[in-house]
Amino acid sequence: MKPTKVASNSAFIENGLAEIFGEDLITIQQGAGESSKLIESAIKEFGTAEACGMFLRAGRAAFYYWMRVNAEYLGWREVDFRLLPAQARIKRALTDAIKWFETNQFLNGELSATDSAWQIAVTGLTGEGARLDCSTFIGLMQELTCWAGAGKFYSAREIECQVDGSSHCLFEIDKLPVG
């Protein structure tokens, strides 16, 4: 099923959601800036764990819609980017994506690193007006690292969440691929 094209900065999200949930269910979402109605509906329909998994998968699907539009602008089609070692390419891609999401007012984020993982501290994924939710965001970042890391899977998880009272959502992505 071909996702509906929507002329907005949020089209990639809507296309990813439509790919996973189906176009009929996506009509519940009224307006590009409101994801809470769809989240509530999905949790009622499928349960919390299942809905979070589906939103994560929708984020992974959404990455390719987003990348098709933004890769050239971000310089990801240039030889200099493509020839970077995997770790450097992933770090650059994460940095570029976070900057894009900030510029387009989806969230505020900061990338940092430990010896074993990249960490992304984010605000703006919860509360009224949030354009992305935590599960969709982690799916986007997980697929970004897989793509930039030459198809290898990098484990990603949310460590802290604003919903639970933290000042930000904190995501961690392992620097070494699985298996």
C-alpha atoms as an extended CHARMM CRD file, in Angstrom:
* protein
*
       179  EXT
         1         1  MET       CA              0.0000000000        0.0000000000        0.0000000000  PROA      1               0.0000000000
         2         2  LYS       CA              1.4550000000        3.3500000000       -1.0330000000  PROA      2               0.0000000000
         3         3  PRO       CA              1.4210000000        5.9390000000        1.7940000000  PROA      3               0.0000000000
         4         4  THR       CA             -0.4110000000        9.1840000000        1.2420000000  PROA      4               0.0000000000
         5         5  LYS       CA              1.8200000000       12.1250000000        0.4080000000  PROA      5               0.0000000000
         6         6  VAL       CA              1.1980000000       15.1560000000        2.6260000000  PROA      6               0.0000000000
         7         7  ALA       CA              2.7100000000       18.5430000000        1.7990000000  PROA      7               0.0000000000
         8         8  SER       CA              4.2950000000       19.4780000000        5.1170000000  PROA      8               0.0000000000
         9         9  ASN       CA              7.4810000000       19.0950000000        7.1430000000  PROA      9               0.0000000000
        10        10  SER       CA              5.6740000000       16.2260000000        8.8570000000  PROA      10              0.0000000000
        11        11  ALA       CA              4.9660000000       14.2400000000        5.6820000000  PROA      11              0.0000000000
        12        12  PHE       CA              7.7140000000       11.7610000000        6.4970000000  PROA      12              0.0000000000
        13        13  ILE       CA              6.0950000000       10.9780000000        9.8690000000  PROA      13              0.0000000000
        14        14  GLU       CA              2.6610000000       10.5580000000        8.3670000000  PROA      14              0.0000000000
        15        15  ASN       CA              4.0280000000        8.3220000000        5.6000000000  PROA      15              0.0000000000
        16        16  GLY       CA              5.8540000000        6.1210000000        8.1210000000  PROA      16              0.0000000000
        17        17  LEU       CA              2.7470000000        5.8650000000       10.2980000000  PROA      17              0.0000000000
        18        18  ALA       CA              0.5800000000        5.0360000000        7.2750000000  PROA      18              0.0000000000
        19        19  GLU       CA              3.0480000000        2.3390000000        6.2020000000  PROA      19              0.0000000000
        20        20  ILE       CA              2.8070000000        0.5890000000        9.5880000000  PROA      20              0.0000000000
        21        21  PHE       CA             -0.7070000000        1.4000000000       10.8330000000  PROA      21              0.0000000000
        22        22  GLY       CA             -2.4840000000        1.6990000000        7.4900000000  PROA      22              0.0000000000
        23        23  GLU       CA             -4.0050000000        4.7690000000        5.9310000000  PROA      23              0.0000000000
        24        24  ASP       CA             -7.4530000000        4.2330000000        7.4580000000  PROA      24              0.0000000000
        25        25  LEU       CA             -6.1610000000        4.3490000000       11.0280000000  PROA      25              0.0000000000
        26        26  ILE       CA             -4.0430000000        7.4120000000       10.2920000000  PROA      26              0.0000000000
        27        27  THR       CA             -7.1840000000        9.4520000000        9.5500000000  PROA      27              0.0000000000
        28        28  ILE       CA             -7.6820000000        9.5220000000       13.3410000000  PROA      28              0.0000000000
        29        29  GLN       CA             -4.7690000000       11.9410000000       13.4770000000  PROA      29              0.0000000000
        30        30  GLN       CA             -6.2390000000       15.3710000000       12.8380000000  PROA      30              0.0000000000
        31        31  GLY       CA             -3.4090000000       17.7250000000       11.8880000000  PROA      31              0.0000000000
        32        32  ALA       CA              0.3150000000       17.1850000000       11.3590000000  PROA      32              0.0000000000
        33        33  GLY       CA              1.3150000000       18.6260000000       14.7270000000  PROA      33              0.0000000000
        34        34  GLU       CA             -0.7930000000       16.3330000000       16.9140000000  PROA      34              0.0000000000
        35        35  SER       CA              0.3050000000       12.7450000000       17.4760000000  PROA      35              0.0000000000
        36        36  SER       CA             -1.4600000000       12.2470000000       20.8240000000  PROA      36              0.0000000000
        37        37  LYS       CA             -4.8170000000       11.1420000000       19.3100000000  PROA      37              0.0000000000
        38        38  LEU       CA             -3.1750000000        8.3950000000       17.2900000000  PROA      38              0.0000000000
        39        39  ILE       CA             -1.0590000000        7.2820000000       20.2550000000  PROA      39              0.0000000000
        40        40  GLU       CA             -4.1120000000        7.0590000000       22.5330000000  PROA      40              0.0000000000
        41        41  SER       CA             -6.0680000000        5.1720000000       19.8800000000  PROA      41              0.0000000000
        42        42  ALA       CA             -3.2030000000        2.7250000000       19.2260000000  PROA      42              0.0000000000
        43        43  ILE       CA             -2.7290000000        2.0270000000       22.9430000000  PROA      43              0.0000000000
        44        44  LYS       CA             -6.4690000000        1.3090000000       23.3360000000  PROA      44              0.0000000000
        45        45  GLU       CA             -6.4850000000       -0.9030000000       20.2480000000  PROA      45              0.0000000000
        46        46  PHE       CA             -3.2090000000       -2.8280000000       20.6830000000  PROA      46              0.0000000000
        47        47  GLY       CA             -1.9200000000       -2.2700000000       24.2400000000  PROA      47              0.0000000000
        48        48  THR       CA              0.9700000000       -0.1070000000       25.4280000000  PROA      48              0.0000000000
        49        49  ALA       CA              3.9270000000       -2.3710000000       24.5960000000  PROA      49              0.0000000000
        50        50  GLU       CA              2.5640000000       -3.2770000000       21.1790000000  PROA      50              0.0000000000
        51        51  ALA       CA              1.7080000000        0.3310000000       20.3060000000  PROA      51              0.0000000000
        52        52  CYS       CA              5.2060000000        1.4950000000       21.3150000000  PROA      52              0.0000000000
        53        53  GLY       CA              6.7000000000       -1.2220000000       19.1150000000  PROA      53              0.0000000000
        54        54  MET       CA              4.5310000000       -0.1690000000       16.1960000000  PROA      54              0.0000000000
        55        55  PHE       CA              5.4890000000        3.4890000000       16.6440000000  PROA      55              0.0000000000
        56        56  LEU       CA              9.1620000000        2.4900000000       16.7650000000  PROA      56              0.0000000000
        57        57  ARG       CA              8.6860000000        0.6080000000       13.4980000000  PROA      57              0.0000000000
        58        58  ALA       CA              6.8330000000        3.5960000000       12.0340000000  PROA      58              0.0000000000
        59        59  GLY       CA              9.8260000000        5.7680000000       12.9480000000  PROA      59              0.0000000000
        60        60  ARG       CA             12.1290000000        3.3410000000       11.1590000000  PROA      60              0.0000000000
        61        61  ALA       CA              9.8920000000        3.5070000000        8.0740000000  PROA      61              0.0000000000
        62        62  ALA       CA              9.6440000000        7.3070000000        8.3200000000  PROA      62              0.0000000000
        63        63  PHE       CA             13.4240000000        7.6680000000        8.2000000000  PROA      63              0.0000000000
        64        64  TYR       CA             13.5480000000        6.6970000000        4.5290000000  PROA      64              0.0000000000
        65        65  TYR       CA             10.8480000000        9.2150000000        3.5760000000  PROA      65              0.0000000000
        66        66  TRP       CA             12.7620000000       11.8880000000        5.4980000000  PROA      66              0.0000000000
        67        67  MET       CA             16.1340000000       10.8950000000        4.0470000000  PROA      67              0.0000000000
        68        68  ARG       CA             14.9110000000       10.9250000000        0.4370000000  PROA      68              0.0000000000
        69        69  VAL       CA             13.9760000000       14.5700000000        0.8240000000  PROA      69              0.0000000000
        70        70  ASN       CA             16.9450000000       15.6930000000        2.9450000000  PROA      70              0.0000000000
        71        71  ALA       CA             19.9900000000       13.5570000000        2.0310000000  PROA      71              0.0000000000
        72        72  GLU       CA             21.2350000000       15.8270000000       -0.7250000000  PROA      72              0.0000000000
        73        73  TYR       CA             20.7410000000       18.9950000000        1.3350000000  PROA      73              0.0000000000
        74        74  LEU       CA             22.6710000000       17.4090000000        4.2240000000  PROA      74              0.0000000000
        75        75  GLY       CA             25.5280000000       16.3280000000        1.9380000000  PROA      75              0.0000000000
        76        76  TRP       CA             24.9270000000       12.6350000000        2.5100000000  PROA      76              0.0000000000
        77        77  ARG       CA             25.2030000000       11.8390000000       -1.1950000000  PROA      77              0.0000000000
        78        78  GLU       CA             28.6570000000       13.3940000000       -1.4390000000  PROA      78              0.0000000000
        79        79  VAL       CA             31.6890000000       11.1330000000       -1.7930000000  PROA      79              0.0000000000
        80        80  ASP       CA             33.3230000000       12.7210000000        1.2630000000  PROA      80              0.0000000000
        81        81  PHE       CA             30.4180000000       11.6170000000        3.4420000000  PROA      81              0.0000000000
        82        82  ARG       CA             30.0950000000        8.1590000000        1.9250000000  PROA      82              0.0000000000
        83        83  LEU       CA             33.7940000000        7.3970000000        2.3970000000  PROA      83              0.0000000000
        84        84  LEU       CA             33.8400000000        8.2600000000        6.1030000000  PROA      84              0.0000000000
        85        85  PRO       CA             34.4610000000        5.3210000000        8.4460000000  PROA      85              0.0000000000
        86        86  ALA       CA             31.1780000000        3.9290000000        9.8070000000  PROA      86              0.0000000000
        87        87  GLN       CA             31.5330000000        5.4750000000       13.2920000000  PROA      87              0.0000000000
        88        88  ALA       CA             32.2960000000        8.9350000000       11.8570000000  PROA      88              0.0000000000
        89        89  ARG       CA             29.4950000000        8.6340000000        9.2960000000  PROA      89              0.0000000000
        90        90  ILE       CA             26.9860000000        7.6830000000       12.0200000000  PROA      90              0.0000000000
        91        91  LYS       CA             28.0890000000       10.5480000000       14.2810000000  PROA      91              0.0000000000
        92        92  ARG       CA             27.8310000000       13.0460000000       11.4230000000  PROA      92              0.0000000000
        93        93  ALA       CA             24.4120000000       11.6980000000       10.3930000000  PROA      93              0.0000000000
        94        94  LEU       CA             23.1240000000       11.9030000000       13.9800000000  PROA      94              0.0000000000
        95        95  THR       CA             24.4610000000       15.4550000000       14.3320000000  PROA      95              0.0000000000
        96        96  ASP       CA             22.9410000000       16.5370000000       11.0100000000  PROA      96              0.0000000000
        97        97  ALA       CA             19.5630000000       14.9510000000       11.8020000000  PROA      97              0.0000000000
        98        98  ILE       CA             19.3180000000       16.4970000000       15.2570000000  PROA      98              0.0000000000
        99        99  LYS       CA             20.1750000000       19.9120000000       13.8020000000  PROA      99              0.0000000000
       100       100  TRP       CA             17.4860000000       19.4550000000       11.1250000000  PROA      100             0.0000000000
       101       101  PHE       CA             14.8760000000       18.4810000000       13.7450000000  PROA      101             0.0000000000
       102       102  GLU       CA             15.8020000000       21.5330000000       15.8310000000  PROA      102             0.0000000000
       103       103  THR       CA             15.7220000000       23.8970000000       12.8400000000  PROA      103             0.0000000000
       104       104  ASN       CA             12.3010000000       22.5860000000       11.8440000000  PROA      104             0.0000000000
       105       105  GLN       CA             11.0070000000       22.8890000000       15.4140000000  PROA      105             0.0000000000
       106       106  PHE       CA             10.3570000000       19.2100000000       16.0940000000  PROA      106             0.0000000000
       107       107  LEU       CA             12.5270000000       19.0890000000       19.2020000000  PROA      107             0.0000000000
       108       108  ASN       CA             15.6350000000       20.3540000000       20.9510000000  PROA      108             0.0000000000
       109       109  GLY       CA             18.4110000000       17.8140000000       21.1650000000  PROA      109             0.0000000000
       110       110  GLU       CA             22.0200000000       17.4010000000       22.1400000000  PROA      110             0.0000000000
       111       111  LEU       CA             24.3130000000       14.6070000000       21.0310000000  PROA      111             0.0000000000
       112       112  SER       CA             27.0580000000       13.3640000000       23.3350000000  PROA      112             0.0000000000
       113       113  ALA       CA             29.1030000000       10.1860000000       23.5040000000  PROA      113             0.0000000000
       114       114  THR       CA             30.5720000000        7.7310000000       25.9500000000  PROA      114             0.0000000000
       115       115  ASP       CA             33.1610000000        5.1260000000       25.0460000000  PROA      115             0.0000000000
       116       116  SER       CA             30.4370000000        2.6400000000       24.1410000000  PROA      116             0.0000000000
       117       117  ALA       CA             27.3920000000        4.6870000000       23.0710000000  PROA      117             0.0000000000
       118       118  TRP       CA             26.0030000000        7.8700000000       21.5910000000  PROA      118             0.0000000000
       119       119  GLN       CA             23.5210000000        9.6470000000       23.8220000000  PROA      119             0.0000000000
       120       120  ILE       CA             20.8580000000       12.0640000000       22.6680000000  PROA      120             0.0000000000
       121       121  ALA       CA             19.1690000000       14.3060000000       25.2500000000  PROA      121             0.0000000000
       122       122  VAL       CA             15.8960000000       15.6090000000       23.8160000000  PROA      122             0.0000000000
       123       123  THR       CA             13.1020000000       17.9170000000       24.8860000000  PROA      123             0.0000000000
       124       124  GLY       CA              9.8970000000       18.4160000000       22.9310000000  PROA      124             0.0000000000
       125       125  LEU       CA              8.7820000000       14.8180000000       22.4100000000  PROA      125             0.0000000000
       126       126  THR       CA              6.1160000000       14.9360000000       25.1130000000  PROA      126             0.0000000000
       127       127  GLY       CA              3.3310000000       17.3060000000       25.9990000000  PROA      127             0.0000000000
       128       128  GLU       CA              0.9960000000       19.4200000000       23.9660000000  PROA      128             0.0000000000
       129       129  GLY       CA              2.1760000000       20.2680000000       20.4840000000  PROA      129             0.0000000000
       130       130  ALA       CA              4.7360000000       17.4590000000       20.2970000000  PROA      130             0.0000000000
       131       131  ARG       CA              5.2150000000       16.5190000000       16.6480000000  PROA      131             0.0000000000
       132       132  LEU       CA              7.0580000000       13.2680000000       17.4040000000  PROA      132             0.0000000000
       133       133  ASP       CA              6.7590000000       10.8140000000       20.2510000000  PROA      133             0.0000000000
       134       134  CYS       CA              9.6130000000        8.9590000000       21.9740000000  PROA      134             0.0000000000
       135       135  SER       CA              9.0380000000        5.6440000000       20.2050000000  PROA      135             0.0000000000
       136       136  THR       CA              8.8870000000        7.1940000000       16.7390000000  PROA      136             0.0000000000
       137       137  PHE       CA             12.0170000000        9.2560000000       17.4470000000  PROA      137             0.0000000000
       138       138  ILE       CA             14.0430000000        6.2620000000       18.6300000000  PROA      138             0.0000000000
       139       139  GLY       CA             12.8970000000        4.3480000000       15.5320000000  PROA      139             0.0000000000
       140       140  LEU       CA             14.0990000000        7.2040000000       13.3150000000  PROA      140             0.0000000000
       141       141  MET       CA             17.4840000000        7.2890000000       15.0420000000  PROA      141             0.0000000000
       142       142  GLN       CA             17.8200000000        3.5060000000       15.0230000000  PROA      142             0.0000000000
       143       143  GLU       CA             17.2020000000        3.3330000000       11.2860000000  PROA      143             0.0000000000
       144       144  LEU       CA             19.5270000000        6.2850000000       10.6870000000  PROA      144             0.0000000000
       145       145  THR       CA             22.3740000000        4.4640000000       12.4510000000  PROA      145             0.0000000000
       146       146  CYS       CA             21.6150000000        1.2810000000       10.5340000000  PROA      146             0.0000000000
       147       147  TRP       CA             21.6710000000        3.1470000000        7.2200000000  PROA      147             0.0000000000
       148       148  ALA       CA             24.7930000000        5.1950000000        8.0530000000  PROA      148             0.0000000000
       149       149  GLY       CA             26.4580000000        2.0890000000        9.5240000000  PROA      149             0.0000000000
       150       150  ALA       CA             26.3010000000        0.1690000000        6.2260000000  PROA      150             0.0000000000
       151       151  GLY       CA             23.2340000000       -1.8920000000        7.1370000000  PROA      151             0.0000000000
       152       152  LYS       CA             24.3860000000       -3.1130000000       10.5340000000  PROA      152             0.0000000000
       153       153  PHE       CA             21.9300000000       -2.9630000000       13.4350000000  PROA      153             0.0000000000
       154       154  TYR       CA             22.8000000000       -0.7210000000       16.3980000000  PROA      154             0.0000000000
       155       155  SER       CA             20.7970000000       -1.2970000000       19.5560000000  PROA      155             0.0000000000
       156       156  ALA       CA             18.9300000000        1.7950000000       20.7830000000  PROA      156             0.0000000000
       157       157  ARG       CA             16.8900000000        2.4740000000       23.8940000000  PROA      157             0.0000000000
       158       158  GLU       CA             15.2970000000        5.2530000000       25.9140000000  PROA      158             0.0000000000
       159       159  ILE       CA             16.9330000000        5.6080000000       29.3410000000  PROA      159             0.0000000000
       160       160  GLU       CA             14.9810000000        8.5740000000       30.7380000000  PROA      160             0.0000000000
       161       161  CYS       CA             11.6700000000       10.1400000000       29.7230000000  PROA      161             0.0000000000
       162       162  GLN       CA             10.0330000000       13.4690000000       30.4290000000  PROA      162             0.0000000000
       163       163  VAL       CA              6.7410000000       11.6390000000       30.9820000000  PROA      163             0.0000000000
       164       164  ASP       CA              8.3310000000       10.0900000000       34.0910000000  PROA      164             0.0000000000
       165       165  GLY       CA              9.4150000000       13.4870000000       35.4470000000  PROA      165             0.0000000000
       166       166  SER       CA             12.8880000000       13.8030000000       33.9190000000  PROA      166             0.0000000000
       167       167  SER       CA             13.9760000000       17.1690000000       32.5370000000  PROA      167             0.0000000000
       168       168  HSD       CA             14.5510000000       15.5370000000       29.1230000000  PROA      168             0.0000000000
       169       169  CYS       CA             14.2490000000       12.2570000000       27.2730000000  PROA      169             0.0000000000
       170       170  LEU       CA             17.5930000000       10.4740000000       27.0650000000  PROA      170             0.0000000000
       171       171  PHE       CA             18.2510000000        7.9690000000       24.3080000000  PROA      171             0.0000000000
       172       172  GLU       CA             21.3060000000        5.7410000000       23.9840000000  PROA      172             0.0000000000
       173       173  ILE       CA             22.5630000000        4.0300000000       20.8350000000  PROA      173             0.0000000000
       174       174  ASP       CA             25.3610000000        1.4830000000       21.0760000000  PROA      174             0.0000000000
       175       175  LYS       CA             28.4710000000        2.2920000000       19.0360000000  PROA      175             0.0000000000
       176       176  LEU       CA             29.1000000000       -1.3670000000       18.2150000000  PROA      176             0.0000000000
       177       177  PRO       CA             26.6200000000       -3.1740000000       15.9900000000  PROA      177             0.0000000000
       178       178  VAL       CA             24.7480000000       -6.2020000000       17.2310000000  PROA      178             0.0000000000
       179       179  GLY       CA             26.3050000000       -9.5730000000       16.3670000000  PROA      179             0.0000000000
